Amino acid sequence: MIYPSSALEKLGFVEIKQLIKNHCMSSMGQQLVDKMQPMTHFDQINKFLHQTIEFKNILLNDAALPIHDFFDIKRLVEKARVEGTYLIEEEVFQIHLSLITVFSVIHYFTQREGQYPNLEALFEHLPVEKSITQQIERVIDAKGKMRPNASAALRDIIAGIAQAEREVHRKMDQLFKNAQNNNWTADGNLTIRDGRLCIPLLAENKRKLKGFVHDESATGQTVYLEPEEVFYLNNSIRDLEFDKRREIIKILTTLTNELRTYFPLLLSYHGFLTKLDFVRAKALFAIDIEANMPELIRESEINLIRARHPLLLLNFRREGKAVVPLDILIDRQQRIIVVSGPNAGGKSVCMKTVGLLQLMVQSGLLIPADEHSKVGIFTQIFADIGDDQSIESDLSTYSAHLSKMKYFVEHAQSKTLVLIDEFGTGTDPQFGGPIAEAVLESLNQKKIGGVITTHYSNLKVFANVTPGIINASMLFDNLEMQPLYSLEVGKPGSSYAFEIAQKIGLPRVILESAKSKIGAYQKKVDTLLIDLERDKKELMDTRTAVERKEQRAKALVDENEKLQSYLDENKKLILKNAKLEAQHIIKNANKLIENTISEIKESKADKAKTQILRQTLQQEFLKNEVKDKKKEFVAEAVELKVGDWVKLIDSETIGQIMELAKDNIILAMGNLRSVVKQKRVQKLATKDVPKEVRRSSRLSLIDNSTPFSPELDLRGRRGDEALYEVEKYLDRAIMMGLPSFKIIHGKGDGILRKLIRENLKKYTQVVRFEDEHADRGGDGITYVYLD
């Protein structure tokens, strides 16, 4: 129940309904919108919400629903319900077109069975009776006109009319030519007068041809005569036209009698199309306001995340502004939110946003809030908004407020949502404050939920010490002297009366005089609130900076730990391989030297022989050196691909290729990543790679096998999380040698966009950044160019 009834209009619900009506295709859908009211049954609300979100998904992600023609079948059924009445051709054709739409829509959902279960429920158990359209099509053609062969009698009549018309034209042509030959005719050809084909004759010759004069020219020199012979033929045609009309009525009467047996089914089809039009309009409006479906819960609680007032959203969009989102929680612990703060700071908008979104959800409408929001069900919504003074009822503004408070206190219960704007105003604050506090105490005892805005200090103090009630404030930048339109729960806000008056330019003398007139206690309270707000803002800024640095430090620590782990795992293996290689080299060298010495001894140190052996030894070493260089050359020429095992030419380090970028490659060596030039590596066969190295690198390669994309999607991320992702991505982009990439952050309120761009300015490698083209995302995407 809504009290008072004017609350729907003051919260903006009536305007919401009008915007939805603008999307309706039919007057029947508009009538359903007019009847739309908040509901209290969980299953009913849940069904309507799911129908709307399913239709929204169709509009955004699926083929267009075949809704082409939609007429008021109910009106036609009511007209033809009485025996003896009949539907005219146009009305029968409207029924036919509407049925074609019904059958097309049912076929559309049948092809997608199970994909949109709540919309499918709209036509559940509704048969597709195509015999109705078949009966209509036997009588009415594709243009909505009576078929010439709708009956044998009609066919004969139409044939008779055609034959008589041909005879009339033949006879008229003959008489006209004869009159022309006798010079009886005036200038011109055969013409129509009073629906009859006539010959234009000179006035002095009108008696030379028998017939009936239907008209004469303005000068009287020309008369238009229908020959007597043709007159009787035309009369016979007119009689046939009457017969044709009577036969058409007879056919339509018979068809209407046949359709009358289907009237209950036709009304069911009408109801289906009406509901479909209604849901379609709600889905289109949801797209307009960027609405989502919140989680519906049975408890009388509210948890709105990034909620925006839909009407404010539409107005700001036209002006190119962004709405500051609202986060607010009303549950069993903090049931009543007392919002304070400066004038024009957004208190009333906050309260109205909660009220309007609650009305929308309970009416089956999607809301402009995060899909993780939770909205419960309230059986009563009471609102006291604006000035309701009444001359007729002899009520002042304050009396009107008190009348509502009386009703609230008497009828409120635990499932009531109470919304009060500027609680306690309208009378002497010395008395209005205590009365408002007493009313708030009574409502709190009834365990209601609600949002209340106020400037009264006693209500702030009461909320601070009373369980179930919590203070909240609209934030205010006391340096720039501008409201921030952001709600902060947990502490009251100052009205900033003196600060705002000073900014406006009120003389200092008046301000000092005013300050001397308020109580010292009140002055201290307001000063304390302002100081607290300033300190908290500085603390939040500092905390954000510290958290960012902590995340960066954590990333560096993790990277160092991975590097240390890799070194620990591969240290022994690298040393072992190096020792084996050294032993192999020494063994081969020693063997060659021993063989040379042995041959020298056998030749008894013959000088010539010794010289030849020495040259052979040098050539062997030179040969091995050339062989190594050739291996290096071949390694450069071999085509490398992701997954290949390679060895660094200047060391025994083995790694697996993760990515290729121009003449660079990214190697995975355990958990370590390294970028090297392709010419510095030599490809290895998998069998030549030690099992320990393959095992340590396998998981790492799997985790990093996804190709590096030149775009970073941060939509839905929070500020700190987004900045951390940008830093990681930028490091990798620089390492890969990318010339540019794009960051998708969405438009929203522009906060995330500004935060990211400020962060990018820190990097010397970033040459510039700019918006994407307007057709491809505009300022919702930032293009980053690297040095």
C-alpha positions in Angstrom: 0.0 0.0 0.0 1.3 3.5 -0.9 0.4 6.4 1.4 -0.4 9.0 0.4 -1.4 8.3 -3.2 0.4 11.5 -4.3 3.7 9.8 -3.2 3.8 7.9 -6.6 3.9 11.2 -8.4 6.3 12.9 -6.0 8.8 10.0 -6.2 8.7 10.1 -10.0 6.8 6.8 -10.6 4.1 8.5 -12.7 6.7 10.0 -15.0 8.4 6.6 -15.3 5.1 5.0 -16.4 4.7 7.7 -19.1 8.2 7.0 -20.4 7.3 3.3 -20.7 4.0 4.1 -22.4 5.9 6.0 -25.1 7.5 2.6 -26.1 4.1 0.8 -26.4 2.9 -0.2 -29.9 -0.7 -0.3 -29.0 -3.3 1.4 -26.8 -3.8 -1.9 -25.1 -0.2 -2.0 -24.0 -0.5 1.6 -22.7 -3.6 0.6 -20.7 -1.5 -2.1 -19.0 1.1 0.4 -18.1 -1.5 2.7 -16.6 -2.7 -0.2 -14.4 0.9 -1.0 -13.3 1.2 -0.8 -9.5 3.7 -2.1 -6.9 3.1 -5.7 -5.9 3.9 -7.6 -2.7 3.8 -11.2 -3.9 7.4 -12.5 -4.3 6.7 -15.0 -7.1 4.7 -12.5 -9.1 7.4 -9.8 -8.9 10.1 -12.3 -9.7 8.1 -13.5 -12.8 7.7 -10.0 -14.1 11.3 -9.1 -13.5 12.5 -12.2 -15.4 10.1 -11.6 -18.3 11.6 -8.1 -18.7 15.2 -9.2 -18.5 14.6 -12.0 -21.0 13.0 -9.5 -23.4 15.9 -7.1 -22.9 18.3 -9.9 -23.8 16.3 -10.6 -27.0 16.5 -6.9 -28.0 20.3 -6.7 -27.3 21.5 -10.2 -28.3 19.0 -12.1 -30.5 17.2 -11.8 -33.8 14.3 -9.3 -33.8 11.0 -10.6 -32.5 8.5 -10.6 -35.5 5.9 -8.2 -34.1 4.7 -6.4 -37.2 0.9 -5.8 -36.9 -1.0 -5.4 -33.7 -4.7 -4.4 -33.6 -7.4 -4.3 -30.9 -8.9 -7.7 -31.4 -11.0 -7.3 -28.2 -12.8 -4.3 -29.6 -13.7 -6.2 -32.8 -14.9 -9.2 -30.8 -17.1 -7.0 -28.7 -18.6 -5.4 -31.8 -19.4 -8.7 -33.4 -20.6 -10.5 -30.3 -24.2 -9.8 -31.0 -25.9 -12.2 -33.5 -26.6 -10.6 -36.9 -23.8 -8.1 -36.7 -20.8 -8.6 -39.0 -17.2 -7.3 -39.3 -16.3 -5.3 -42.5 -13.5 -6.3 -44.7 -10.9 -4.0 -43.0 -11.8 -5.4 -39.6 -11.5 -9.0 -40.7 -8.1 -8.2 -42.2 -7.0 -6.6 -38.9 -7.8 -9.9 -37.1 -5.9 -11.8 -39.8 -2.8 -9.7 -39.5 -2.8 -9.9 -35.7 -3.1 -13.7 -35.8 -0.1 -13.8 -38.2 1.9 -11.9 -35.7 0.7 -14.3 -32.9 1.7 -17.4 -34.8 5.1 -15.9 -35.9 6.0 -15.0 -32.3 5.0 -18.4 -31.0 7.1 -20.0 -33.8 10.0 -17.7 -32.8 10.0 -18.9 -29.2 9.4 -22.5 -30.2 12.7 -22.4 -32.2 14.4 -21.2 -28.9 12.6 -23.6 -26.6 13.9 -23.3 -23.0 15.9 -20.2 -23.7 13.2 -17.7 -22.5 11.1 -19.7 -20.1 9.2 -16.8 -18.5 8.2 -15.3 -21.9 7.2 -18.7 -23.1 4.8 -18.9 -20.1 2.8 -16.0 -21.7 1.5 -18.4 -24.4 1.6 -21.6 -22.4 -1.3 -23.9 -23.4 -2.3 -21.4 -26.1 -3.1 -23.4 -29.3 -2.0 -22.3 -32.8 -5.4 -22.4 -34.6 -4.5 -21.8 -38.2 -7.9 -22.7 -39.4 -9.0 -19.2 -38.4 -6.6 -17.6 -40.8 -7.4 -20.1 -43.5 -11.1 -19.2 -43.3 -10.3 -15.6 -43.5 -7.9 -16.1 -46.5 -10.7 -17.9 -48.4 -12.7 -14.6 -48.3 -10.1 -11.8 -48.0 -7.1 -11.4 -50.2 -3.5 -10.3 -49.2 -4.5 -6.6 -49.6 -7.5 -6.9 -47.3 -10.1 -6.8 -50.0 -13.0 -9.3 -50.8 -11.9 -12.0 -53.2 -13.9 -12.0 -56.4 -14.5 -15.7 -56.0 -15.5 -15.6 -52.3 -18.8 -17.2 -53.4 -20.3 -18.4 -56.7 -23.0 -15.7 -56.6 -20.4 -12.9 -56.1 -18.3 -14.3 -59.0 -21.4 -14.2 -61.3 -22.3 -10.7 -60.2 -18.8 -9.4 -60.8 -18.7 -11.1 -64.2 -22.1 -9.5 -65.1 -20.8 -6.1 -64.0 -17.7 -6.4 -66.1 -19.7 -7.5 -69.2 -22.2 -4.6 -68.7 -19.4 -2.1 -68.4 -17.8 -3.4 -71.6 -21.1 -3.0 -73.3 -21.5 0.6 -72.0 -18.0 1.5 -73.2 -18.6 -0.1 -76.6 -22.0 1.7 -77.0 -20.6 5.0 -75.8 -17.7 4.9 -78.2 -20.0 4.2 -81.1 -22.4 7.0 -80.1 -19.5 9.4 -79.5 -17.9 8.8 -82.9 -21.3 9.3 -84.6 -21.8 12.6 -82.8 -18.3 13.7 -83.7 -18.9 12.8 -87.4 -22.1 15.0 -87.3 -20.1 17.8 -85.6 -22.5 17.8 -82.6 -19.7 17.4 -79.9 -17.8 20.1 -78.2 -14.0 20.0 -77.6 -13.0 17.2 -75.3 -13.5 13.5 -74.8 -16.0 11.4 -72.9 -16.3 12.5 -69.3 -17.9 11.5 -66.0 -20.7 13.5 -64.5 -22.6 12.4 -61.3 -20.9 9.1 -61.7 -22.2 8.6 -65.2 -20.2 8.5 -68.5 -21.4 11.4 -70.6 -20.8 12.9 -74.1 -19.9 16.6 -74.3 -22.3 18.2 -76.8 -22.7 21.7 -78.1 -25.8 23.2 -76.4 -27.6 23.8 -79.7 -27.3 20.1 -80.5 -28.5 18.6 -77.3 -31.9 17.6 -78.8 -30.3 15.8 -81.7 -29.3 12.9 -79.4 -31.8 11.3 -77.0 -30.6 11.1 -73.5 -30.3 12.8 -70.1 -28.4 16.0 -69.5 -26.4 15.6 -66.2 -24.5 18.9 -66.3 -23.5 21.9 -68.4 -20.4 24.1 -68.6 -20.1 27.5 -66.8 -20.7 29.3 -70.1 -23.7 27.2 -70.9 -22.3 26.4 -74.4 -21.5 22.7 -73.5 -23.9 20.1 -72.1 -22.9 16.7 -70.8 -25.4 14.1 -72.0 -25.9 10.5 -71.1 -27.4 8.7 -74.1 -30.7 7.0 -73.5 -29.4 3.6 -74.6 -26.5 3.7 -72.2 -28.7 5.1 -69.4 -30.5 1.8 -69.1 -27.3 -0.2 -69.3 -25.8 2.0 -66.4 -29.0 1.4 -64.4 -28.5 -2.3 -64.8 -24.9 -2.0 -63.7 -26.0 0.0 -60.6 -28.5 -2.8 -59.8 -25.6 -5.3 -60.1 -23.5 -3.2 -57.7 -26.3 -3.3 -55.2 -26.5 -7.1 -55.6 -22.7 -7.2 -55.2 -22.9 -5.2 -51.9 -25.6 -7.4 -50.6 -23.6 -10.5 -51.4 -20.5 -9.2 -49.7 -22.5 -8.5 -46.6 -23.9 -12.0 -46.7 -20.4 -13.4 -47.1 -19.0 -11.3 -44.2 -22.0 -12.2 -42.0 -21.4 -15.9 -42.7 -17.6 -15.4 -41.9 -18.3 -13.5 -38.7 -20.7 -16.3 -37.6 -17.9 -18.8 -38.2 -15.4 -16.6 -36.3 -17.8 -16.2 -33.4 -17.0 -19.7 -32.2 -13.4 -18.7 -31.9 -14.0 -15.5 -30.0 -12.7 -16.9 -26.6 -9.5 -18.0 -28.4 -9.2 -14.7 -30.2 -9.4 -12.9 -26.8 -6.6 -15.1 -25.5 -4.5 -14.1 -28.5 -5.4 -10.5 -27.8 -4.2 -10.9 -24.2 -0.9 -12.5 -25.3 -0.1 -9.7 -27.7 -1.1 -7.1 -25.1 1.2 -8.6 -22.5 4.0 -8.9 -25.1 3.7 -5.2 -26.0 3.8 -4.4 -22.3 6.9 -6.4 -21.6 8.6 -5.1 -24.7 8.0 -1.5 -23.6 9.5 -2.2 -20.2 12.5 -3.8 -21.8 13.1 -0.9 -24.1 12.9 1.5 -21.2 15.3 -0.7 -19.3 17.8 -0.2 -22.1 17.2 3.5 -22.1 18.2 3.8 -18.4 21.0 1.1 -18.5 19.0 -1.0 -16.1 19.8 -4.4 -14.7 17.8 -7.0 -12.7 18.8 -7.0 -9.0 18.6 -10.0 -6.8 15.1 -10.2 -5.4 14.9 -11.3 -1.7 12.0 -12.1 0.5 13.2 -10.0 3.5 12.3 -6.3 3.7 15.8 -5.1 3.1 17.6 -3.1 0.5 21.2 -3.2 -0.7 21.7 -0.9 -3.6 25.1 -0.9 -5.4 26.0 1.9 -7.8 22.3 2.9 -8.1 21.2 6.0 -10.1 18.0 7.9 -10.2 16.5 7.0 -13.7 15.0 10.4 -14.4 18.1 12.2 -13.3 20.1 9.8 -15.5 18.1 10.7 -18.6 18.2 14.4 -17.9 22.0 14.4 -17.2 22.6 12.3 -20.4 21.0 15.0 -22.5 23.2 17.6 -20.8 26.3 15.5 -21.2 26.7 15.0 -17.4 27.2 11.9 -15.3 25.2 10.9 -12.2 27.1 10.0 -9.1 26.1 6.5 -8.2 24.6 5.7 -4.8 25.5 2.8 -2.4 23.1 2.2 0.4 22.2 -0.6 2.8 19.0 -1.0 4.8 18.9 -4.2 6.8 17.9 -5.5 10.2 20.9 -3.8 11.9 20.7 -0.4 10.2 17.0 -0.1 9.4 16.7 3.7 9.3 19.2 5.9 7.5 19.2 9.6 8.8 20.8 11.6 6.0 22.2 15.1 6.8 24.5 17.5 4.9 24.4 20.8 3.0 21.5 22.1 1.0 21.6 21.1 -2.6 24.0 18.3 -1.6 21.8 15.5 -2.8 19.9 14.4 0.3 16.5 14.4 -1.3 17.8 12.8 -4.5 19.3 10.0 -2.3 16.0 9.4 -0.5 13.9 9.6 -3.7 16.3 7.2 -5.5 15.7 4.6 -2.8 11.9 5.1 -2.9 11.6 5.2 -6.7 13.8 2.1 -7.3 11.9 0.2 -4.7 8.6 1.1 -6.4 10.1 0.0 -9.8 11.3 -3.4 -8.6 8.0 -4.2 -6.9 6.3 -3.2 -10.2 8.4 -5.7 -12.1 10.8 -3.1 -13.6 14.5 -3.3 -14.0 16.5 -0.6 -12.2 19.7 1.4 -13.0 21.9 -0.3 -10.4 24.6 -3.0 -10.3 23.1 -6.5 -10.9 24.6 -7.6 -7.6 22.2 -5.3 -5.8 19.6 -6.9 -3.5 16.1 -5.6 -3.2 13.5 -7.0 -0.8 9.7 -6.5 -0.6 7.9 -4.0 1.6 4.1 -4.3 2.0 3.7 -0.6 2.7 5.6 2.5 1.4 4.9 5.7 3.3 6.3 9.0 2.0 6.3 12.6 3.2 7.8 14.7 0.5 7.3 18.4 -0.3 4.7 20.9 0.9 1.2 19.6 1.2 -0.5 22.6 2.7 -4.2 22.8 1.8 -6.4 25.9 1.9 -9.6 23.8 1.4 -8.7 21.6 4.4 -7.4 24.5 6.4 -4.0 22.7 6.8 -0.7 24.6 7.1 2.5 23.0 5.9 3.4 21.8 9.3 -0.1 20.5 10.0 0.0 18.5 6.8 3.3 17.0 7.9 1.9 16.1 11.3 -1.2 14.5 9.8 1.1 12.2 7.8 3.2 11.5 10.9 0.1 10.5 12.8 -0.8 8.0 10.0 2.7 6.6 9.9 2.9 6.0 13.6 -0.6 4.3 13.6 -0.2 2.0 10.6 3.6 1.3 10.2 4.9 -2.1 10.9 8.1 -4.1 10.3 7.6 -4.4 6.5 7.0 -0.7 6.0 9.4 1.6 4.1 9.2 5.2 5.4 10.6 8.1 3.4 10.6 11.5 4.9 12.2 14.6 3.4 13.4 17.5 5.8 12.0 15.8 8.8 10.7 18.2 11.5 10.7 21.4 9.4 7.8 23.8 9.1 7.6 25.1 12.6 9.8 26.5 15.4 13.0 24.2 15.5 12.9 24.4 19.3 9.6 22.4 19.2 9.8 20.7 15.8 13.0 18.9 16.6 11.8 17.1 19.8 8.5 16.2 18.1 10.4 14.7 15.1 12.7 12.8 17.5 9.6 11.4 19.4 8.1 10.3 16.1 11.3 8.7 14.9 11.6 6.9 18.2 8.1 5.5 17.8 8.8 4.4 14.2 12.0 2.7 15.2 10.2 0.7 17.9 8.0 -0.7 15.1 11.1 -2.0 13.3 10.4 -0.1 10.1 13.0 0.5 7.3 13.4 4.0 5.9 15.5 7.0 4.7 15.0 10.3 6.4 16.7 13.6 5.6 17.2 16.4 8.2 19.2 19.3 9.3 18.3 18.9 13.0 21.2 18.2 15.3 19.1 16.4 17.9 18.1 13.8 15.3 21.7 13.3 14.4 22.5 12.8 18.1 19.5 10.4 18.5 20.6 8.4 15.5 24.1 8.1 16.9 23.0 6.5 20.2 20.0 4.5 19.1 20.2 0.9 17.8 18.6 0.3 14.4 19.2 4.0 13.3 22.4 5.1 11.6 23.7 8.5 10.5 24.8 9.2 7.0 26.0 12.4 5.2 26.2 13.7 1.8 29.9 14.5 1.2 31.0 18.1 0.7 34.3 19.5 -0.6 35.0 22.2 2.0 38.0 23.5 0.1 36.2 24.0 -3.2 32.9 24.6 -1.3 31.1 22.2 -3.7 28.8 19.2 -2.9 30.2 15.8 -4.1 26.7 14.1 -4.2 28.2 11.0 -2.6 26.6 9.3 0.4 28.8 8.3 3.3 27.2 6.1 5.9 28.3 6.1 9.6 28.5 9.8 10.5 26.3 12.9 10.3 27.1 15.8 8.0 27.3 19.5 8.6 24.9 21.9 6.9 27.8 24.2 5.9 25.5 27.1 6.4 28.2 29.7 7.2 30.6 28.3 4.5 28.0 28.4 1.8 26.9 31.9 2.9 30.5 33.1 2.7 31.0 31.6 -0.7 27.8 33.3 -2.0 29.2 36.6 -0.7 27.2 37.5 2.4 28.9 40.4 4.1 31.4 39.3 6.8 29.8 41.6 9.4 26.5 39.7 9.0 28.3 36.3 9.2 30.1 37.3 12.4 26.9 38.5 13.9 25.2 35.3 13.0 28.0 33.2 14.5 27.7 35.1 17.8 24.0 34.4 18.0 24.2 30.6 17.8 25.0 28.5 20.8 28.7 27.7 21.6 27.8 24.0 21.7 26.2 24.0 18.3 29.2 25.9 16.8 31.6 23.3 18.2 29.5 20.5 16.8 29.4 22.0 13.3 33.2 22.8 13.5 33.9 19.2 14.6 31.9 17.7 11.8 33.7 19.8 9.2 37.1 18.9 10.6 36.2 15.3 10.8 35.1 15.3 7.1 38.3 17.0 6.0 40.5 14.6 8.0 38.6 11.6 6.7 39.0 12.8 3.1 42.8 13.2 3.6 42.9 9.8 5.3 41.0 8.1 2.4 43.4 9.7 -0.1 46.4 8.5 1.9 44.9 5.0 2.3 44.3 4.7 -1.5 47.9 5.7 -2.2 49.3 3.3 0.4 47.1 0.4 -0.9 48.4 1.1 -4.4 52.0 1.0 -3.3 51.3 -2.2 -1.3 49.9 -3.9 -4.3 53.0 -2.9 -6.3 55.3 -4.1 -3.6 53.4 -7.4 -3.4 53.8 -7.9 -7.1 57.5 -7.3 -6.9 57.9 -9.7 -4.0 55.9 -12.3 -5.9 58.2 -11.8 -8.9 61.3 -12.1 -6.8 60.0 -15.2 -5.1 59.4 -16.8 -8.5 62.8 -15.9 -9.7 64.4 -17.3 -6.5 62.4 -20.5 -6.9 63.6 -20.9 -10.4 67.2 -20.3 -9.5 66.9 -22.8 -6.6 65.3 -25.4 -8.9 67.7 -25.0 -11.8 71.0 -24.2 -10.0 72.1 -27.8 -9.6 71.0 -28.7 -13.1 72.9 -25.8 -14.7 76.1 -26.7 -12.8 75.8 -30.3 -13.7 75.3 -29.5 -17.4 78.3 -27.1 -17.3 80.5 -29.7 -15.6 79.5 -32.4 -18.1 80.2 -30.0 -21.0 83.6 -29.0 -19.6 84.5 -32.7 -19.0 83.5 -33.5 -22.5 85.6 -30.7 -24.0 88.7 -31.6 -21.8 88.3 -35.3 -22.6 88.3 -34.6 -26.3 91.2 -32.2 -26.1 93.3 -34.5 -23.9 92.6 -37.4 -26.3 93.7 -35.3 -29.3 96.8 -34.2 -27.5 97.7 -37.7 -26.3 97.3 -39.1 -29.8 99.6 -36.3 -31.2 102.3 -37.0 -28.5 102.1 -40.7 -29.2 102.7 -40.2 -32.9 105.6 -37.8 -32.2 107.2 -40.5 -30.0 106.7 -43.1 -32.7 108.4 -40.8 -35.3 111.2 -40.3 -32.8 110.6 -36.5 -32.8 111.3 -36.3 -36.5 111.2 -32.5 -37.2 109.2 -32.7 -40.4 106.8 -35.2 -38.9 106.4 -33.2 -35.7 105.6 -30.0 -37.8 102.9 -31.9 -39.7 101.3 -33.2 -36.5 101.4 -29.8 -34.9 99.6 -28.3 -38.0 97.1 -31.1 -37.9 96.3 -30.3 -34.2 95.8 -26.6 -35.0 93.6 -27.4 -37.9 91.4 -29.7 -35.7 90.9 -26.9 -33.2 90.2 -24.4 -36.0 87.8 -26.9 -37.5 85.9 -27.2 -34.2 85.7 -23.5 -33.9 84.3 -23.2 -37.5 81.8 -25.9 -36.7 80.6 -24.0 -33.6 80.2 -20.9 -35.8 78.2 -22.9 -38.4 76.0 -24.2 -35.6 75.3 -20.6 -34.5 74.5 -19.6 -38.1 72.2 -22.6 -38.5 70.5 -21.8 -35.2 69.7 -18.3 -36.5 68.3 -19.7 -39.8 66.0 -22.3 -38.1 62.4 -21.2 -37.9 61.2 -20.9 -34.3 57.7 -21.2 -33.0 55.8 -21.1 -29.7 56.6 -24.2 -27.6 60.1 -24.9 -29.1 62.9 -25.6 -26.7 66.0 -23.5 -27.1 69.4 -22.9 -25.5 71.2 -19.6 -25.1 74.3 -19.7 -27.3 76.4 -17.9 -24.8 75.4 -20.1 -21.9 73.9 -23.5 -21.1 70.6 -22.0 -20.0 67.6 -23.9 -21.5 64.1 -22.4 -21.9 60.8 -22.8 -23.8 59.4 -20.2 -26.2 56.2 -18.6 -24.9 55.7 -15.8 -27.5 57.4 -14.4 -30.6 57.5 -10.6 -31.2 59.4 -9.3 -34.2 63.1 -10.3 -33.7 62.5 -11.0 -30.0 61.3 -14.1 -28.2 59.9 -14.5 -24.7 61.4 -17.5 -22.9 59.9 -19.4 -20.0 62.6 -20.8 -17.7 60.7 -22.3 -14.9 58.6 -19.4 -13.4 61.1 -16.9 -14.8 60.3 -14.9 -18.0 63.0 -13.4 -20.2 63.1 -11.5 -23.5 66.1 -12.3 -25.8 67.0 -11.8 -29.4 66.3 -14.8 -31.7 69.9 -14.8 -32.9 71.1 -15.6 -29.4 69.3 -18.9 -29.1 69.8 -22.4 -30.6 66.8 -24.7 -31.1 67.0 -28.0 -29.2 65.1 -31.3 -29.8 62.7 -32.2 -27.0 64.7 -35.3 -26.3 67.8 -33.3 -25.6 66.0 -31.3 -22.8 66.4 -32.8 -19.3 63.2 -34.1 -17.8 63.5 -31.8 -14.8 63.6 -28.7 -17.0 60.6 -29.9 -19.1 58.6 -30.7 -15.9 59.2 -27.3 -14.3 58.3 -25.4 -17.5 55.2 -27.4 -18.5 52.7 -25.7 -16.1 54.2 -22.3 -16.7 53.7 -22.6 -20.4 50.1 -23.8 -20.0 49.3 -20.8 -17.8 50.8 -18.3 -20.3 49.7 -19.9 -23.6 46.9 -17.3 -24.1 48.0 -14.8 -26.9 48.8 -11.3 -25.8 45.9 -9.1 -26.8 46.5 -5.5 -27.8 43.6 -4.3 -25.7 42.9 -4.4 -21.9 39.2 -4.6 -20.8 38.7 -3.0 -17.3 35.0 -2.5 -17.3 33.4 -3.2 -14.0 36.8 -3.0 -12.1 37.3 -0.9 -9.1 39.9 1.9 -9.2 42.8 0.3 -7.4 42.3 -3.1 -9.1 42.2 -1.4 -12.5 45.4 0.5 -11.9 47.2 -2.7 -10.9 46.0 -4.4 -14.1 47.2 -1.4 -16.1 50.7 -1.5 -14.6 51.0 -5.3 -15.2 49.8 -4.9 -18.8 52.0 -1.9 -19.5 55.1 -3.7 -18.3 54.4 -6.6 -20.7 53.5 -4.3 -23.6 56.8 -2.5 -23.3 58.6 -5.8 -23.0 56.8 -7.0 -26.2 57.7 -3.9 -28.1 54.1 -2.9 -28.8 53.8 0.5 -30.5 50.3 1.0 -29.0 47.3 -0.6 -27.3 43.9 0.4 -26.1 42.2 0.3 -22.6 38.5 -0.3 -22.5 37.1 1.3 -19.4 33.6 2.4 -20.4 32.0 5.8 -20.2 30.0 5.6 -17.0 30.7 8.7 -14.8 34.2 9.2 -16.2 35.9 8.5 -12.8 37.7 5.3 -14.0 38.8 7.0 -17.2 40.3 10.0 -15.3 42.0 7.7 -12.8 43.7 5.6 -15.5 44.8 8.6 -17.6 46.4 10.3 -14.5 48.2 7.1 -13.8 49.5 6.8 -17.4 51.2 10.2 -17.1 53.8 8.6 -14.7 55.3 6.4 -17.4 58.0 8.0 -19.6 57.4 5.2 -22.2 53.9 6.6 -22.8 54.2 9.2 -25.6 50.5 10.2 -25.6 47.0 8.8 -25.2 43.7 9.8 -26.8 40.0 8.9 -27.2 38.9 6.2 -29.6 36.9 7.3 -32.6 33.3 8.3 -31.7 31.8 5.5 -33.8 33.9 2.8 -32.1 33.5 3.7 -28.4 34.6 7.4 -28.1 35.8 8.4 -24.6 34.9 4.9 -23.3 38.2 3.7 -24.8 41.7 5.2 -24.3 44.3 4.6 -27.0 47.9 4.5 -25.5 50.9 5.1 -27.7 54.3 3.9 -26.5 57.8 5.2 -27.3 
